[in-house]
Amino acid sequence: MLRQRAARRGVPFVLLRHGGRHDVFLFGSERIEIPRHREIREMLARSIIRSCDDGKDGS
């Protein structure tokens, strides 16, 4: 879903590094930390998506 949003906005979505329990991605100019759990809570998922949508790149 985040890759599709980045493609629509014309911004890069790149894995920066694997952390202990999180992966760090670059979404445009925003650094996004995404947990690598089997399931994440809906509120966290919405927060991650909102932080990507609130970015300034391509808006």
VEXTORDO-303422 format. One record per atom (N, C-alpha, C): residue number from 1; atom name; residue in one letter; x, y, z. Coordinates in Angstrom, 1 decimal, m for minus. Layout:
BEGIN
[node NUM, "CA", "A", [X, Y, Z]]
...
! end
This chain:
BEGIN
[node 1, "N", "M", [0.8, m1.2, 0.0]]
[node 1, "CA", "M", [0.0, 0.0, 0.0]]
[node 1, "C", "M", [0.9, 1.3, 0.0]]
[node 2, "N", "L", [1.9, 1.3, 0.8]]
[node 2, "CA", "L", [2.8, 2.5, 0.8]]
[node 2, "C", "L", [3.6, 2.6, m0.5]]
[node 3, "N", "R", [4.0, 1.5, m1.1]]
[node 3, "CA", "R", [4.7, 1.6, m2.4]]
[node 3, "C", "R", [3.8, 2.3, m3.4]]
[node 4, "N", "Q", [2.5, 1.9, m3.4]]
[node 4, "CA", "Q", [1.5, 2.4, m4.4]]
[node 4, "C", "Q", [1.3, 3.9, m4.1]]
[node 5, "N", "R", [1.2, 4.3, m2.9]]
[node 5, "CA", "R", [1.1, 5.7, m2.5]]
[node 5, "C", "R", [2.3, 6.5, m3.0]]
[node 6, "N", "A", [3.5, 6.0, m2.8]]
[node 6, "CA", "A", [4.7, 6.7, m3.2]]
[node 6, "C", "A", [4.7, 6.8, m4.7]]
[node 7, "N", "A", [4.4, 5.7, m5.4]]
[node 7, "CA", "A", [4.4, 5.8, m6.9]]
[node 7, "C", "A", [3.4, 6.8, m7.4]]
[node 8, "N", "R", [2.2, 6.9, m6.8]]
[node 8, "CA", "R", [1.2, 7.9, m7.3]]
[node 8, "C", "R", [1.7, 9.3, m7.0]]
[node 9, "N", "R", [2.5, 9.5, m6.0]]
[node 9, "CA", "R", [3.0, 10.9, m5.6]]
[node 9, "C", "R", [4.3, 11.1, m6.3]]
[node 10, "N", "G", [4.9, 10.1, m6.9]]
[node 10, "CA", "G", [6.2, 10.3, m7.6]]
[node 10, "C", "G", [7.4, 10.5, m6.7]]
[node 11, "N", "V", [7.3, 9.9, m5.5]]
[node 11, "CA", "V", [8.4, 10.0, m4.5]]
[node 11, "C", "V", [9.0, 8.6, m4.3]]
[node 12, "N", "P", [10.2, 8.6, m3.9]]
[node 12, "CA", "P", [10.8, 7.3, m3.6]]
[node 12, "C", "P", [10.3, 6.6, m2.3]]
[node 13, "N", "F", [10.3, 5.3, m2.3]]
[node 13, "CA", "F", [10.0, 4.5, m1.1]]
[node 13, "C", "F", [11.1, 3.5, m1.0]]
[node 14, "N", "V", [12.1, 3.8, m0.2]]
[node 14, "CA", "V", [13.3, 3.0, m0.2]]
[node 14, "C", "V", [13.6, 2.5, 1.2]]
[node 15, "N", "L", [14.0, 1.2, 1.3]]
[node 15, "CA", "L", [14.4, 0.6, 2.6]]
[node 15, "C", "L", [15.8, 1.2, 2.9]]
[node 16, "N", "L", [15.9, 1.9, 4.1]]
[node 16, "CA", "L", [17.2, 2.4, 4.5]]
[node 16, "C", "L", [18.0, 1.4, 5.3]]
[node 17, "N", "R", [17.3, 0.7, 6.3]]
[node 17, "CA", "R", [18.0, m0.3, 7.1]]
[node 17, "C", "R", [17.0, m1.2, 7.8]]
[node 18, "N", "H", [17.5, m2.4, 8.1]]
[node 18, "CA", "H", [16.7, m3.3, 9.0]]
[node 18, "C", "H", [17.2, m3.0, 10.4]]
[node 19, "N", "G", [16.2, m2.8, 11.3]]
[node 19, "CA", "G", [16.6, m2.7, 12.7]]
[node 19, "C", "G", [16.3, m3.9, 13.5]]
[node 20, "N", "G", [16.4, m3.9, 14.8]]
[node 20, "CA", "G", [16.1, m5.1, 15.6]]
[node 20, "C", "G", [14.7, m5.6, 15.4]]
[node 21, "N", "R", [13.7, m4.7, 15.6]]
[node 21, "CA", "R", [12.3, m5.1, 15.4]]
[node 21, "C", "R", [11.6, m4.2, 14.4]]
[node 22, "N", "H", [12.3, m3.2, 13.9]]
[node 22, "CA", "H", [11.6, m2.3, 12.9]]
[node 22, "C", "H", [12.5, m2.2, 11.7]]
[node 23, "N", "D", [11.9, m1.9, 10.6]]
[node 23, "CA", "D", [12.6, m1.5, 9.3]]
[node 23, "C", "D", [12.4, 0.0, 9.2]]
[node 24, "N", "V", [13.4, 0.6, 8.6]]
[node 24, "CA", "V", [13.3, 2.1, 8.4]]
[node 24, "C", "V", [13.3, 2.3, 6.9]]
[node 25, "N", "F", [12.3, 3.0, 6.5]]
[node 25, "CA", "F", [12.1, 3.4, 5.1]]
[node 25, "C", "F", [12.2, 4.9, 4.9]]
[node 26, "N", "L", [12.5, 5.2, 3.7]]
[node 26, "CA", "L", [12.5, 6.6, 3.3]]
[node 26, "C", "L", [11.3, 6.8, 2.3]]
[node 27, "N", "F", [10.3, 7.6, 2.7]]
[node 27, "CA", "F", [9.1, 7.9, 1.9]]
[node 27, "C", "F", [9.2, 9.3, 1.5]]
[node 28, "N", "G", [9.7, 9.6, 0.3]]
[node 28, "CA", "G", [10.0, 11.0, m0.1]]
[node 28, "C", "G", [11.1, 11.5, 0.8]]
[node 29, "N", "S", [10.9, 12.5, 1.6]]
[node 29, "CA", "S", [11.9, 13.0, 2.5]]
[node 29, "C", "S", [11.7, 12.6, 3.9]]
[node 30, "N", "E", [10.6, 11.9, 4.2]]
[node 30, "CA", "E", [10.2, 11.4, 5.5]]
[node 30, "C", "E", [10.8, 10.1, 5.8]]
[node 31, "N", "R", [11.3, 9.9, 7.0]]
[node 31, "CA", "R", [11.8, 8.7, 7.5]]
[node 31, "C", "R", [10.7, 8.0, 8.3]]
[node 32, "N", "I", [10.3, 6.8, 7.9]]
[node 32, "CA", "I", [9.2, 6.1, 8.4]]
[node 32, "C", "I", [9.7, 4.8, 9.1]]
[node 33, "N", "E", [9.4, 4.5, 10.3]]
[node 33, "CA", "E", [9.8, 3.3, 11.0]]
[node 33, "C", "E", [8.5, 2.4, 11.0]]
[node 34, "N", "I", [8.7, 1.1, 10.5]]
[node 34, "CA", "I", [7.6, 0.2, 10.4]]
[node 34, "C", "I", [8.0, m1.1, 11.1]]
[node 35, "N", "P", [7.2, m1.5, 12.1]]
[node 35, "CA", "P", [7.5, m2.7, 12.9]]
[node 35, "C", "P", [7.4, m3.9, 12.0]]
[node 36, "N", "R", [8.3, m4.9, 12.3]]
[node 36, "CA", "R", [8.3, m6.2, 11.5]]
[node 36, "C", "R", [7.5, m7.2, 12.3]]
[node 37, "N", "H", [6.4, m7.0, 12.8]]
[node 37, "CA", "H", [5.6, m7.9, 13.6]]
[node 37, "C", "H", [4.6, m8.6, 12.6]]
[node 38, "N", "R", [4.1, m9.7, 12.9]]
[node 38, "CA", "R", [3.1, m10.4, 12.0]]
[node 38, "C", "R", [1.9, m9.5, 11.9]]
[node 39, "N", "E", [1.5, m8.9, 13.0]]
[node 39, "CA", "E", [0.3, m8.0, 12.9]]
[node 39, "C", "E", [0.6, m6.8, 13.7]]
[node 40, "N", "I", [0.1, m5.7, 13.2]]
[node 40, "CA", "I", [0.2, m4.4, 14.0]]
[node 40, "C", "I", [m1.2, m3.9, 14.2]]
[node 41, "N", "R", [m1.3, m3.1, 15.2]]
[node 41, "CA", "R", [m2.7, m2.6, 15.6]]
[node 41, "C", "R", [m3.1, m1.6, 14.5]]
[node 42, "N", "E", [m4.4, m1.5, 14.3]]
[node 42, "CA", "E", [m5.0, m0.7, 13.3]]
[node 42, "C", "E", [m4.6, 0.8, 13.5]]
[node 43, "N", "M", [m4.6, 1.2, 14.7]]
[node 43, "CA", "M", [m4.3, 2.6, 15.0]]
[node 43, "C", "M", [m2.8, 2.9, 14.5]]
[node 44, "N", "L", [m1.9, 2.0, 14.8]]
[node 44, "CA", "L", [m0.5, 2.2, 14.3]]
[node 44, "C", "L", [m0.5, 2.2, 12.8]]
[node 45, "N", "A", [m1.2, 1.3, 12.1]]
[node 45, "CA", "A", [m1.2, 1.3, 10.7]]
[node 45, "C", "A", [m1.7, 2.6, 10.1]]
[node 46, "N", "R", [m2.8, 3.1, 10.7]]
[node 46, "CA", "R", [m3.4, 4.4, 10.3]]
[node 46, "C", "R", [m2.4, 5.6, 10.5]]
[node 47, "N", "S", [m1.7, 5.5, 11.6]]
[node 47, "CA", "S", [m0.7, 6.5, 11.9]]
[node 47, "C", "S", [0.4, 6.6, 10.9]]
[node 48, "N", "I", [0.9, 5.4, 10.5]]
[node 48, "CA", "I", [1.9, 5.3, 9.5]]
[node 48, "C", "I", [1.5, 5.8, 8.2]]
[node 49, "N", "I", [0.3, 5.5, 7.8]]
[node 49, "CA", "I", [m0.3, 5.9, 6.5]]
[node 49, "C", "I", [m0.5, 7.4, 6.6]]
[node 50, "N", "R", [m1.0, 7.9, 7.7]]
[node 50, "CA", "R", [m1.2, 9.4, 7.8]]
[node 50, "C", "R", [0.1, 10.2, 7.7]]
[node 51, "N", "S", [1.1, 9.6, 8.3]]
[node 51, "CA", "S", [2.4, 10.3, 8.3]]
[node 51, "C", "S", [3.0, 10.4, 6.9]]
[node 52, "N", "C", [2.7, 9.4, 6.1]]
[node 52, "CA", "C", [3.1, 9.4, 4.7]]
[node 52, "C", "C", [2.2, 10.4, 3.9]]
[node 53, "N", "D", [0.9, 10.4, 4.2]]
[node 53, "CA", "D", [0.1, 11.3, 3.4]]
[node 53, "C", "D", [0.3, 12.8, 3.8]]
[node 54, "N", "D", [0.8, 13.1, 5.0]]
[node 54, "CA", "D", [1.0, 14.4, 5.5]]
[node 54, "C", "D", [2.4, 15.0, 5.0]]
[node 55, "N", "G", [3.2, 14.2, 4.3]]
[node 55, "CA", "G", [4.5, 14.6, 3.8]]
[node 55, "C", "G", [4.3, 15.7, 2.8]]
[node 56, "N", "K", [5.4, 16.5, 2.6]]
[node 56, "CA", "K", [5.4, 17.6, 1.7]]
[node 56, "C", "K", [5.7, 17.3, 0.3]]
[node 57, "N", "D", [6.4, 16.1, 0.1]]
[node 57, "CA", "D", [6.9, 15.8, m1.3]]
[node 57, "C", "D", [5.7, 15.4, m2.2]]
[node 58, "N", "G", [5.6, 16.0, m3.3]]
[node 58, "CA", "G", [4.6, 15.7, m4.3]]
[node 58, "C", "G", [3.2, 16.1, m4.1]]
[node 59, "N", "S", [3.0, 16.9, m3.0]]
[node 59, "CA", "S", [1.7, 17.3, m2.6]]
[node 59, "C", "S", [1.3, 18.5, m3.5]]
! end
